[in-house]
Amino acid sequence: MSAVRDAADRVPNGLIVFGGTASRSLTGRVCDYLNTKPGRAVVSRFPDGETLVKIDEDVRGHDVFIVQSTGPPVNDNLMELLIYIDCLRRASAKRITAVIPYYGYARQDRKSEGRTPITAKLVANMIAKAGADRVLTMNLHADQIQGFFDLPVDHLTAAPVLAKHFTHRQLHDAVLVSPDVGNIKFGSDFASRIGGELAVIHKRRIDGSQTVAVNIIGDVKGKKVMMFDDMITTAGTVSEAARIVREHGATQIFVAAAHGVFAGPALDRLVSAELDEIVVTDTIELAPQVRDRLKNLTVLSVSGLVGEAIRRIHEHRSVSALFVS
């Protein structure tokens, strides 16, 4: 990885990685992987809430990556990302890659009823219009969002990182449970990586923050249950799924997700669910109260995965191998 740093020092189109305020810790770990230092920039806020980004080093002719999750507060972080991209474009960066570990608005990917927007597409348009040349993201809520962009998208999955953790746990008599029918593909991916049977929770959504698990397809009696989802937002799906698998005889319950959003009543629900372990990655930086309240929380880093993807993009090498690793 030192070759990447040396190349950035030698040639005008070298690699520079900037970190937005929502992803500074992850950016630091990514830069450690790449054996380089984060790009220098200052982000400030005006009294009325406006955001100002000032780049403090020369980016003209360079290959620039800006790492910024658009998690809570979604609108502030998204706006900062757009301003960062515009700032880099006006500073004559050769290529700008928006690295978005967590893509906000991803659940608004279709018109679920009349007179509603498709905001995931709107956000994609805004990122392209701001001046991004490509996007690197992870575990989109819906794969088809890749097609919303009129520019190249590299879509990573946190499955290798999460699967490695549970493989080392050596959980015998384990059943992998998909907390809803729409997440079967994600659950099947884990089943193929770590082995075990697959069960599915059939649920019914009451509103945007509450779901009710109706039944379970599969046998979990006397088993250790591992539930995987792309994100934990209000934890309605997870808490209901935990309740129903416990009622069907599960002995232990482990929950894992790529993105720990933890919004609204999530912490209360997760504490009440009495889970054996909650595992998320560092695509979203967690507030201190999350770690304080969730004593059974494990946070895994995707910095190696993201860093390797950045290195391959910079060197014009295939990223596809990371999708299936």
C-alpha positions as CSV (number, residue, x, y, z in Angstrom):
1,M,0.0,0.0,0.0
2,S,3.0,2.3,0.3
3,A,3.2,2.3,-3.5
4,V,-0.1,4.1,-3.5
5,R,1.2,6.8,-1.2
6,D,4.5,7.1,-3.2
7,A,2.5,7.4,-6.5
8,A,0.4,10.2,-5.0
9,D,3.6,12.1,-4.0
10,R,5.3,11.6,-7.4
11,V,2.6,12.4,-10.0
12,P,0.2,15.2,-10.4
13,N,-2.8,12.9,-10.6
14,G,-2.0,11.2,-7.3
15,L,-4.5,9.8,-4.8
16,I,-6.0,12.1,-2.2
17,V,-8.7,11.0,0.3
18,F,-10.8,13.5,2.1
19,G,-13.2,12.8,4.9
20,G,-16.5,14.6,5.6
21,T,-17.5,15.4,9.1
22,A,-19.9,12.3,9.1
23,S,-17.1,9.9,8.3
24,R,-13.9,11.2,9.8
25,S,-13.1,8.2,11.9
26,L,-13.7,5.8,9.0
27,T,-11.6,8.0,6.7
28,G,-8.7,7.9,9.1
29,R,-8.9,4.1,9.2
30,V,-9.1,3.9,5.4
31,C,-6.1,6.2,5.1
32,D,-4.2,4.0,7.5
33,Y,-4.9,1.1,5.2
34,L,-3.7,3.0,2.2
35,N,-0.6,4.3,4.2
36,T,-1.5,7.9,3.5
37,K,-2.9,10.9,5.4
38,P,-6.4,12.3,4.9
39,G,-6.6,15.4,2.7
40,R,-6.6,18.7,4.5
41,A,-9.9,20.6,4.5
42,V,-11.9,22.7,6.8
43,V,-15.7,22.4,7.2
44,S,-17.5,25.2,9.0
45,R,-21.0,26.3,9.7
46,F,-22.5,29.7,9.5
47,P,-24.9,30.9,12.3
48,D,-27.9,30.2,10.0
49,G,-26.8,26.6,9.4
50,E,-25.1,27.0,6.0
51,T,-22.1,24.8,5.4
52,L,-18.7,26.1,4.0
53,V,-16.0,23.7,2.8
54,K,-12.5,25.0,2.1
55,I,-9.8,22.7,0.7
56,D,-6.4,23.4,2.2
57,E,-4.2,21.7,-0.3
58,D,-3.7,21.5,-4.1
59,V,-6.0,19.0,-5.8
60,R,-5.5,20.2,-9.4
61,G,-5.1,17.1,-11.7
62,H,-5.4,14.7,-8.8
63,D,-7.6,11.6,-8.3
64,V,-9.8,12.6,-5.3
65,F,-12.0,10.6,-3.1
66,I,-14.4,12.1,-0.6
67,V,-15.7,9.8,2.1
68,Q,-19.0,10.9,3.6
69,S,-21.9,8.9,4.8
70,T,-25.3,10.5,4.5
71,G,-26.7,9.1,7.7
72,P,-28.3,11.1,10.5
73,P,-28.6,14.0,10.2
74,V,-29.2,13.0,6.6
75,N,-29.9,16.4,5.1
76,D,-26.9,18.1,6.7
77,N,-24.5,15.3,5.7
78,L,-25.9,15.1,2.2
79,M,-25.6,18.8,1.7
80,E,-22.0,18.7,2.9
81,L,-21.2,16.0,0.5
82,L,-22.6,18.0,-2.4
83,I,-20.7,21.1,-1.4
84,Y,-17.5,19.0,-1.0
85,I,-17.9,17.7,-4.6
86,D,-18.6,21.1,-6.0
87,C,-15.6,22.6,-4.1
88,L,-13.3,19.8,-5.5
89,R,-14.6,20.3,-9.1
90,R,-14.0,24.0,-9.0
91,A,-10.5,23.3,-7.6
92,S,-9.8,21.3,-10.8
93,A,-9.6,17.8,-9.4
94,K,-9.0,15.4,-12.3
95,R,-11.6,12.8,-11.0
96,I,-13.9,12.9,-8.1
97,T,-15.3,9.8,-6.5
98,A,-18.0,10.1,-3.9
99,V,-17.5,7.4,-1.3
100,I,-20.8,7.0,0.4
101,P,-20.6,4.1,2.9
102,Y,-24.3,4.7,3.9
103,Y,-26.6,6.1,1.2
104,G,-29.4,8.1,2.8
105,Y,-32.9,8.2,1.2
106,A,-32.3,4.7,-0.2
107,R,-35.6,3.4,1.0
108,Q,-37.5,6.0,-1.1
109,D,-36.6,4.0,-4.3
110,R,-40.0,3.8,-5.9
111,K,-43.5,5.4,-5.9
112,S,-45.3,3.3,-3.2
113,E,-48.4,5.3,-3.8
114,G,-49.7,8.2,-5.9
115,R,-48.2,11.7,-5.7
116,T,-45.0,10.6,-3.9
117,P,-41.4,11.2,-5.0
118,I,-38.6,8.8,-5.8
119,T,-36.0,10.6,-3.6
120,A,-33.3,8.0,-4.1
121,K,-33.2,9.0,-7.7
122,L,-33.3,12.7,-6.9
123,V,-30.2,12.3,-4.6
124,A,-28.4,10.4,-7.4
125,N,-29.1,13.3,-9.8
126,M,-27.8,15.8,-7.3
127,I,-24.6,14.0,-6.7
128,A,-23.9,13.7,-10.5
129,K,-24.9,17.3,-11.0
130,A,-22.6,18.5,-8.3
131,G,-19.7,17.1,-10.3
132,A,-18.9,13.5,-9.0
133,D,-17.4,11.3,-11.7
134,R,-18.2,8.0,-9.9
135,V,-19.7,6.6,-6.7
136,L,-18.5,4.0,-4.3
137,T,-21.1,2.8,-1.8
138,M,-22.0,-0.2,0.4
139,N,-25.2,-2.3,0.9
140,L,-27.7,-0.1,-0.8
141,H,-31.2,-0.8,0.5
142,A,-32.2,-1.8,-3.1
143,D,-29.7,-2.9,-5.7
144,Q,-31.5,-1.1,-8.5
145,I,-30.5,2.3,-7.0
146,Q,-27.2,1.7,-8.9
147,G,-29.2,2.3,-12.1
148,F,-30.4,5.7,-10.8
149,F,-26.9,7.1,-11.4
150,D,-25.7,8.2,-14.9
151,L,-22.2,7.5,-13.9
152,P,-20.2,4.4,-12.7
153,V,-21.2,2.9,-9.4
154,D,-19.1,0.4,-7.4
155,H,-21.4,-1.4,-4.9
156,L,-19.7,-3.2,-2.1
157,T,-21.2,-5.5,0.5
158,A,-20.2,-5.8,4.2
159,A,-21.1,-9.5,4.1
160,P,-17.4,-10.7,4.1
161,V,-16.7,-8.6,7.2
162,L,-19.8,-9.7,9.1
163,A,-19.4,-13.4,8.0
164,K,-15.8,-13.5,9.2
165,H,-16.9,-12.3,12.6
166,F,-19.5,-15.1,13.0
167,T,-17.3,-17.7,11.5
168,H,-14.8,-17.1,14.2
169,R,-17.6,-17.3,16.8
170,Q,-18.1,-21.0,15.7
171,L,-21.8,-21.1,16.6
172,H,-23.0,-24.6,16.3
173,D,-26.7,-25.5,15.7
174,A,-27.1,-22.1,14.1
175,V,-30.0,-21.0,11.8
176,L,-29.7,-17.9,9.7
177,V,-33.0,-15.9,9.8
178,S,-33.9,-13.3,7.3
179,P,-36.1,-10.8,9.2
180,D,-38.3,-10.2,6.2
181,V,-39.0,-11.7,2.8
182,G,-37.4,-8.8,1.0
183,N,-34.1,-9.5,2.7
184,I,-33.8,-13.2,1.6
185,K,-31.0,-12.4,-0.9
186,F,-28.9,-10.9,1.9
187,G,-29.6,-13.8,4.2
188,S,-28.8,-16.4,1.5
189,D,-25.5,-14.7,0.9
190,F,-24.6,-15.2,4.6
191,A,-25.9,-18.8,4.5
192,S,-23.5,-19.5,1.6
193,R,-20.6,-17.9,3.4
194,I,-20.9,-19.4,6.9
195,G,-23.2,-22.4,6.3
196,G,-26.4,-23.2,8.2
197,E,-30.0,-23.4,7.4
198,L,-32.1,-20.4,6.3
199,A,-35.4,-19.3,7.8
200,V,-37.6,-16.3,6.9
201,I,-39.8,-14.1,9.0
202,H,-43.1,-13.0,7.4
203,K,-43.9,-9.6,8.6
204,R,-46.5,-6.9,8.1
205,R,-45.6,-3.2,8.2
206,I,-48.0,-1.0,10.2
207,D,-46.3,2.3,9.4
208,G,-42.8,3.8,8.8
209,S,-41.5,2.9,12.2
210,Q,-43.4,-0.2,13.3
211,T,-43.7,-3.7,11.9
212,V,-45.4,-6.8,13.2
213,A,-43.9,-10.3,12.6
214,V,-46.7,-12.7,11.6
215,N,-45.0,-16.0,11.2
216,I,-41.7,-17.8,10.6
217,I,-40.9,-20.1,7.7
218,G,-38.4,-22.6,8.9
219,D,-37.4,-24.3,12.2
220,V,-35.5,-22.4,14.9
221,K,-36.4,-24.6,18.0
222,G,-33.4,-25.3,20.1
223,K,-31.2,-23.3,17.7
224,K,-28.9,-20.3,17.8
225,V,-30.4,-17.7,15.5
226,M,-28.4,-15.2,13.5
227,M,-30.4,-12.4,11.9
228,F,-28.9,-10.3,9.1
229,D,-30.3,-7.1,7.6
230,D,-28.9,-4.2,5.5
231,M,-29.6,-1.7,8.3
232,I,-31.1,-1.2,11.7
233,T,-33.0,2.0,11.8
234,T,-35.9,2.1,14.3
235,A,-35.3,-1.6,15.2
236,G,-39.0,-2.5,14.6
237,T,-38.1,-5.3,12.3
238,V,-35.4,-6.7,14.5
239,S,-37.3,-6.5,17.8
240,E,-40.4,-8.2,16.3
241,A,-38.3,-10.9,14.6
242,A,-36.5,-11.5,17.9
243,R,-39.8,-11.9,19.7
244,I,-41.2,-14.5,17.2
245,V,-38.0,-16.6,17.0
246,R,-37.8,-16.7,20.8
247,E,-41.5,-17.8,20.9
248,H,-40.6,-20.6,18.5
249,G,-37.8,-21.9,20.7
250,A,-34.6,-20.1,19.7
251,T,-31.9,-20.4,22.5
252,Q,-29.7,-17.4,21.5
253,I,-30.3,-14.5,19.1
254,F,-27.5,-12.6,17.3
255,V,-28.3,-9.7,15.1
256,A,-26.0,-8.2,12.4
257,A,-26.5,-5.3,10.0
258,A,-24.2,-3.4,7.6
259,H,-25.6,0.0,8.8
260,G,-26.4,1.0,12.4
261,V,-28.7,3.9,11.9
262,F,-30.3,3.6,15.4
263,A,-33.0,6.2,15.0
264,G,-36.1,7.1,17.1
265,P,-37.0,4.2,19.5
266,A,-34.3,1.9,18.3
267,L,-32.2,1.8,21.5
268,D,-35.2,1.2,23.7
269,R,-36.4,-1.6,21.5
270,L,-33.0,-3.3,21.2
271,V,-32.4,-3.1,25.0
272,S,-35.9,-4.7,25.5
273,A,-35.2,-7.4,22.9
274,E,-32.5,-8.9,25.2
275,L,-30.3,-10.0,22.2
276,D,-27.1,-11.9,22.8
277,E,-25.1,-9.7,20.4
278,I,-25.7,-6.8,18.0
279,V,-23.1,-6.4,15.3
280,V,-22.9,-3.5,12.9
281,T,-20.1,-1.9,10.8
282,D,-18.6,1.6,11.0
283,T,-20.3,2.9,7.9
284,I,-22.1,5.3,10.2
285,E,-20.3,6.9,13.2
286,L,-22.3,6.1,16.3
287,A,-23.3,8.6,18.9
288,P,-21.9,8.0,22.4
289,Q,-25.3,7.1,23.9
290,V,-25.5,4.1,21.5
291,R,-22.4,2.5,22.9
292,D,-23.4,3.4,26.4
293,R,-26.8,1.8,26.2
294,L,-26.1,-1.2,24.0
295,K,-23.6,-3.2,26.1
296,N,-23.9,-6.1,23.7
297,L,-22.8,-4.0,20.7
298,T,-19.9,-5.0,18.5
299,V,-18.7,-2.6,15.7
300,L,-16.6,-4.0,12.9
301,S,-14.7,-1.9,10.5
302,V,-15.1,-1.9,6.7
303,S,-12.1,0.3,6.3
304,G,-10.0,-2.4,4.7
305,L,-12.8,-3.2,2.2
306,V,-13.3,0.4,1.3
307,G,-9.6,1.2,1.3
308,E,-8.9,-1.7,-1.1
309,A,-11.7,-0.6,-3.4
310,I,-10.3,2.9,-3.4
311,R,-6.8,1.6,-4.2
312,R,-8.2,-0.5,-7.1
313,I,-10.2,2.3,-8.6
314,H,-7.2,4.6,-8.4
315,E,-5.0,2.0,-10.1
316,H,-7.7,1.3,-12.7
317,R,-8.0,-2.3,-11.6
318,S,-11.1,-4.5,-11.2
319,V,-13.2,-4.0,-8.0
320,S,-15.4,-7.0,-8.9
321,A,-13.4,-9.4,-6.8
322,L,-14.4,-7.6,-3.6
323,F,-18.1,-8.1,-4.4
324,V,-17.7,-11.9,-4.0
325,S,-14.8,-12.2,-1.6
